[in-house]
Amino acid sequence: MFRNKGAVIALIFIGSLLIIVGLTGASIPLQSTSALNAAVARTDLIAPSSFVLPDSTATPVPPTLTLNRHSFNEGASTKLVPTVFLPGRGPNLPGKMVYTGRRIDVYVGHGTFSTEDVVSMGIKAEGALSYIQKRFDSQLTERISVGVYSASQAPGRGTRGIAYTQDNTNVRIYYRPGEDQYHALVVVAHEMAHALQAETYGKDAQSSADTVLLEGLASWISGEYWLSLSGASSFQSRAHDLYLSGYNGNLAYFGRHDLNSAYDMWAGFVDYLARTYGWQKFNALYLSGRGRAAGSADYRGIYGKSFQELYTDWYATLK
């Protein structure tokens, strides 16, 4: 999910239902949590009875300044105080449950951060969940579990985070002792953003979402958490810098070589579409997904322009 210079390598899955992300994370629908060690899984989709889209009449909130990483990472308080309690317990995960909050349960395995560090991360993850829910105007309706495991247990080389969103929604991250815990928290925020996507648009729609929209939106939802890793003040300023450094070709191809920069550019593109054309059209675009292929959503049907024409228009604003 992020940007620890090359730390993010993702395996964008086998089949249309699986996404494995390097640092940045992805959404991976699974039928059950018993498939932990399976790098590839396939399930039947279960469409939710209803979903609520972000308010299409609201004007998107302009990007805010970046979090102060130092104070956020080491401060005792969370960014936002959780106000909603979800009863019950999230899915059982391997390892030991060390923290139960208002909406998430946190587990830890061997060979990763200490129990104390994982508990601290769980408390901060509750704050992150409050932030991303408010930012995206969507709420989880069921508890989720977060598992913290050794990097050696990751289902793919370089994988840092995975969100399982089909049944028994849970997030898993993979880190070694002594690695950057703030970085891990941002990965958790990105993965929880995938859970919000599934809650908002429906799990079946998410399973066939265009990767540019799937990952770009998760990064956008992560907001200041995501931006803090690059030190950018907004998604457009980050995209501007990347564009000038050479990321000005086919937007769909960036993910084949550098997921760190691809996710930044895709988040900038999502931000551009929402600000320029509004959330109502963006929501329709997300729901038009026909598979994970980058750029495969019905851009022309929704906007009257092709994927290439739209990102070319966007690039013109970055010069």
C-alpha positions as CSV (number, residue, x, y, z in Angstrom):
1,M,0.0,0.0,0.0
2,F,2.5,2.4,0.1
3,R,5.4,4.1,-0.3
4,N,8.4,2.7,1.5
5,K,10.4,2.8,-1.8
6,G,9.5,-0.4,-3.4
7,A,7.9,-2.0,-0.4
8,V,4.6,-2.2,-2.2
9,I,4.2,-5.1,-4.5
10,A,0.8,-6.4,-5.2
11,L,-0.5,-9.5,-6.9
12,I,-3.6,-8.5,-8.6
13,F,-5.1,-11.9,-8.4
14,I,-6.3,-14.8,-10.2
15,G,-9.9,-14.7,-11.2
16,S,-12.1,-11.7,-10.9
17,L,-12.6,-11.9,-7.2
18,L,-9.1,-11.6,-5.7
19,I,-6.8,-8.7,-5.2
20,I,-3.6,-8.9,-3.3
21,V,-1.8,-5.7,-2.7
22,G,1.7,-4.9,-1.7
23,L,1.8,-2.0,0.7
24,T,-1.3,-0.5,-0.4
25,G,-3.6,-3.4,-0.1
26,A,-6.5,-4.5,-2.0
27,S,-9.9,-6.1,-1.6
28,I,-10.1,-9.8,-1.9
29,P,-13.5,-11.5,-1.6
30,L,-13.3,-14.8,0.1
31,Q,-16.0,-17.3,1.1
32,S,-14.6,-18.1,4.5
33,T,-11.7,-17.3,6.7
34,S,-10.5,-20.9,6.7
35,A,-8.7,-20.1,3.4
36,L,-6.0,-18.0,5.1
37,N,-3.2,-19.8,3.4
38,A,-4.7,-19.9,0.0
39,A,-3.2,-17.3,-2.3
40,V,-6.1,-17.7,-4.7
41,A,-9.7,-18.2,-3.8
42,R,-13.0,-18.1,-5.7
43,T,-16.5,-17.9,-4.3
44,D,-20.1,-17.3,-5.4
45,L,-21.1,-13.7,-5.0
46,I,-23.9,-12.7,-2.6
47,A,-25.5,-9.5,-3.5
48,P,-26.6,-7.4,-0.6
49,S,-30.2,-6.4,-0.2
50,S,-29.4,-2.7,-0.4
51,F,-26.7,-0.2,-0.3
52,V,-26.3,3.5,0.2
53,L,-24.1,5.6,-2.0
54,P,-22.2,8.7,-0.9
55,D,-24.4,11.8,-1.1
56,S,-24.4,12.6,-4.8
57,T,-25.6,16.1,-4.2
58,A,-22.8,17.1,-1.9
59,T,-19.8,19.0,-3.1
60,P,-16.6,16.9,-2.6
61,V,-14.6,18.3,0.3
62,P,-11.3,19.8,-1.0
63,P,-8.2,17.9,0.1
64,T,-6.9,19.0,3.4
65,L,-3.3,19.4,4.5
66,T,-1.3,16.4,5.3
67,L,-1.3,14.9,8.8
68,N,1.7,15.7,10.9
69,R,3.2,12.3,10.8
70,H,5.3,12.7,13.9
71,S,2.6,13.8,16.2
72,F,0.0,11.4,14.8
73,N,2.4,8.4,15.1
74,E,3.5,9.2,18.6
75,G,0.5,11.0,20.1
76,A,-1.7,9.4,22.7
77,S,-5.0,10.5,21.2
78,T,-6.7,9.3,18.1
79,K,-7.6,11.6,15.3
80,L,-11.4,11.2,15.8
81,V,-13.2,9.6,18.7
82,P,-15.3,6.6,17.6
83,T,-19.0,7.2,18.3
84,V,-20.6,4.0,16.9
85,F,-20.6,0.6,18.6
86,L,-21.2,-2.5,16.6
87,P,-22.2,-5.5,18.8
88,G,-20.9,-9.0,18.6
89,R,-17.4,-10.1,17.4
90,G,-15.6,-9.9,14.1
91,P,-14.5,-13.1,12.3
92,N,-12.1,-15.4,14.2
93,L,-8.6,-15.1,12.8
94,P,-5.4,-17.1,13.4
95,G,-3.3,-15.9,16.3
96,K,-4.4,-14.3,19.6
97,M,-7.0,-11.6,19.9
98,V,-5.4,-8.7,21.8
99,Y,-7.8,-5.8,21.3
100,T,-11.5,-5.4,21.0
101,G,-12.8,-2.0,20.2
102,R,-16.1,-0.4,19.2
103,R,-16.1,-1.8,15.7
104,I,-12.9,-3.9,15.2
105,D,-11.2,-6.8,16.8
106,V,-7.5,-7.2,16.4
107,Y,-5.4,-10.4,16.3
108,V,-1.6,-10.9,16.3
109,G,0.5,-13.8,15.2
110,H,4.2,-14.7,15.7
111,G,7.2,-12.9,14.2
112,T,5.6,-9.5,13.8
113,F,5.1,-6.4,16.1
114,S,4.8,-6.9,19.8
115,T,1.4,-7.4,21.5
116,E,1.7,-4.0,23.0
117,D,2.4,-2.4,19.6
118,V,-0.5,-4.2,18.0
119,V,-2.9,-3.0,20.8
120,S,-1.7,0.5,20.2
121,M,-2.3,0.1,16.5
122,G,-5.8,-1.2,17.1
123,I,-6.7,1.9,19.1
124,K,-5.4,4.1,16.3
125,A,-7.2,2.0,13.7
126,E,-10.5,2.8,15.4
127,G,-9.7,6.5,14.9
128,A,-8.7,5.8,11.3
129,L,-12.0,4.1,10.7
130,S,-13.9,7.0,12.1
131,Y,-12.0,9.3,9.8
132,I,-12.5,7.3,6.6
133,Q,-16.2,6.7,7.3
134,K,-16.8,10.4,7.7
135,R,-14.7,11.2,4.7
136,F,-16.6,8.7,2.5
137,D,-20.0,9.3,4.1
138,S,-20.5,5.6,4.7
139,Q,-20.7,3.3,7.7
140,L,-19.8,-0.3,8.4
141,T,-22.8,-2.3,9.6
142,E,-20.9,-5.3,10.9
143,R,-17.7,-5.7,13.0
144,I,-14.5,-6.5,11.2
145,S,-11.3,-8.2,12.4
146,V,-7.7,-7.1,11.7
147,G,-4.9,-9.6,11.8
148,V,-1.2,-8.6,12.1
149,Y,1.2,-11.3,10.9
150,S,4.8,-11.9,10.0
151,A,5.9,-10.8,6.5
152,S,7.0,-14.5,6.0
153,Q,3.3,-15.5,6.1
154,A,2.2,-13.2,3.3
155,P,0.5,-15.0,0.5
156,G,2.7,-13.2,-2.1
157,R,6.2,-11.8,-2.1
158,G,6.0,-8.2,-1.0
159,T,2.4,-8.3,0.0
160,R,1.7,-6.0,2.9
161,G,-2.1,-6.0,3.2
162,I,-5.2,-7.8,2.1
163,A,-8.9,-7.1,2.7
164,Y,-11.3,-10.1,2.5
165,T,-14.7,-8.6,1.8
166,Q,-17.0,-11.3,0.5
167,D,-18.0,-13.0,3.8
168,N,-16.7,-12.5,7.3
169,T,-15.0,-9.2,6.4
170,N,-11.4,-9.0,7.7
171,V,-8.1,-7.3,7.1
172,R,-4.7,-8.8,7.3
173,I,-1.3,-7.1,7.2
174,Y,2.2,-8.5,7.1
175,Y,5.2,-6.9,8.8
176,R,8.5,-7.8,10.5
177,P,9.4,-6.7,14.0
178,G,11.0,-3.3,14.0
179,E,9.4,-2.2,10.7
180,D,7.5,1.1,10.5
181,Q,4.3,0.8,12.5
182,Y,2.9,4.1,11.1
183,H,3.3,2.6,7.6
184,A,1.4,-0.5,8.8
185,L,-1.4,1.7,10.2
186,V,-1.8,3.4,6.8
187,V,-2.1,0.0,5.1
188,V,-4.8,-0.9,7.6
189,A,-6.6,2.3,6.8
190,H,-6.4,1.5,3.1
191,E,-7.7,-2.0,3.6
192,M,-10.6,-0.8,5.7
193,A,-11.4,1.5,2.9
194,H,-12.0,-1.5,0.7
195,A,-14.4,-2.8,3.4
196,L,-16.3,0.5,3.1
197,Q,-16.4,0.1,-0.7
198,A,-18.0,-3.3,-0.3
199,E,-20.5,-1.9,2.2
200,T,-21.4,1.1,0.0
201,Y,-21.6,-0.4,-3.5
202,G,-22.2,-4.0,-2.7
203,K,-19.9,-7.0,-2.6
204,D,-20.7,-8.3,-6.1
205,A,-20.1,-4.8,-7.7
206,Q,-16.8,-4.5,-5.9
207,S,-15.7,-7.9,-7.1
208,S,-15.8,-6.7,-10.7
209,A,-14.7,-3.1,-10.1
210,D,-12.1,-1.6,-12.5
211,T,-8.8,-1.7,-10.7
212,V,-8.1,2.0,-11.3
213,L,-11.3,2.8,-9.5
214,L,-11.0,0.1,-6.8
215,E,-7.5,1.0,-5.7
216,G,-7.7,4.7,-6.5
217,L,-10.8,5.1,-4.5
218,A,-9.4,3.2,-1.5
219,S,-6.4,5.5,-1.5
220,W,-8.7,8.5,-1.8
221,I,-10.8,7.3,1.1
222,S,-7.7,7.0,3.2
223,G,-7.2,10.7,2.7
224,E,-4.7,12.3,5.0
225,Y,-3.3,8.9,6.1
226,W,-2.4,8.1,2.5
227,L,-1.0,11.5,1.7
228,S,1.2,11.6,4.8
229,L,3.4,8.9,3.4
230,S,4.4,11.1,0.4
231,G,4.3,14.4,2.3
232,A,1.8,15.8,-0.3
233,S,-0.8,18.3,0.6
234,S,-3.4,17.0,-1.8
235,F,-3.9,14.2,-4.4
236,Q,-3.6,16.7,-7.2
237,S,-0.3,18.0,-6.0
238,R,1.1,14.5,-5.6
239,A,-0.2,13.6,-9.1
240,H,1.4,16.8,-10.5
241,D,4.8,15.8,-9.1
242,L,4.5,12.3,-10.5
243,Y,3.4,13.6,-13.9
244,L,6.4,15.9,-14.2
245,S,8.7,13.0,-13.2
246,G,7.4,10.9,-16.1
247,Y,4.1,9.4,-15.1
248,N,2.3,10.8,-18.1
249,G,1.6,7.8,-20.3
250,N,-1.2,5.2,-20.3
251,L,-2.8,5.5,-16.8
252,A,-3.8,1.8,-16.9
253,Y,-0.2,0.6,-17.3
254,F,1.4,2.2,-14.3
255,G,0.3,-0.7,-12.1
256,R,2.4,-3.2,-14.0
257,H,5.6,-1.6,-12.8
258,D,5.3,0.6,-9.8
259,L,2.2,0.2,-7.6
260,N,3.3,2.9,-5.2
261,S,3.1,5.6,-7.9
262,A,0.2,3.9,-9.6
263,Y,-2.0,4.1,-6.5
264,D,-1.1,7.8,-6.1
265,M,-2.0,8.5,-9.7
266,W,-5.2,6.5,-9.6
267,A,-6.2,8.3,-6.4
268,G,-5.6,11.6,-8.2
269,F,-7.7,10.5,-11.2
270,V,-10.6,9.5,-8.8
271,D,-10.3,12.9,-7.1
272,Y,-10.4,14.6,-10.5
273,L,-13.5,12.7,-11.7
274,A,-15.4,13.4,-8.5
275,R,-14.6,17.1,-8.4
276,T,-15.1,17.7,-12.1
277,Y,-18.2,15.6,-12.7
278,G,-19.7,14.9,-9.3
279,W,-20.1,11.8,-7.1
280,Q,-23.3,10.7,-8.8
281,K,-21.6,9.9,-12.0
282,F,-18.6,8.4,-10.3
283,N,-20.8,6.1,-8.3
284,A,-22.4,5.0,-11.6
285,L,-19.0,4.5,-13.1
286,Y,-17.8,2.3,-10.2
287,L,-21.0,0.2,-10.5
288,S,-20.4,-0.3,-14.3
289,G,-17.3,-2.4,-13.7
290,R,-16.9,-5.4,-16.0
291,G,-13.8,-6.9,-14.5
292,R,-10.6,-6.0,-12.8
293,A,-8.8,-4.8,-16.0
294,A,-7.6,-1.2,-15.5
295,G,-9.6,1.2,-17.5
296,S,-12.4,-1.3,-18.3
297,A,-15.4,0.4,-16.6
298,D,-18.0,2.1,-18.9
299,Y,-16.3,5.6,-19.0
300,R,-17.9,6.5,-22.3
301,G,-21.3,5.5,-21.3
302,I,-21.1,7.5,-18.1
303,Y,-19.1,10.5,-19.1
304,G,-19.4,10.5,-22.9
305,K,-15.6,10.2,-23.1
306,S,-13.3,7.2,-23.3
307,F,-10.9,6.3,-20.4
308,Q,-8.0,7.7,-22.5
309,E,-9.8,11.0,-23.3
310,L,-10.6,11.5,-19.6
311,Y,-7.1,10.9,-18.2
312,T,-5.7,13.0,-21.1
313,D,-8.0,15.9,-20.0
314,W,-6.8,15.4,-16.4
315,Y,-3.2,15.4,-17.4
316,A,-3.7,18.8,-19.0
317,T,-4.5,20.2,-15.6
318,L,-1.3,18.8,-14.1
319,K,1.2,20.4,-16.5
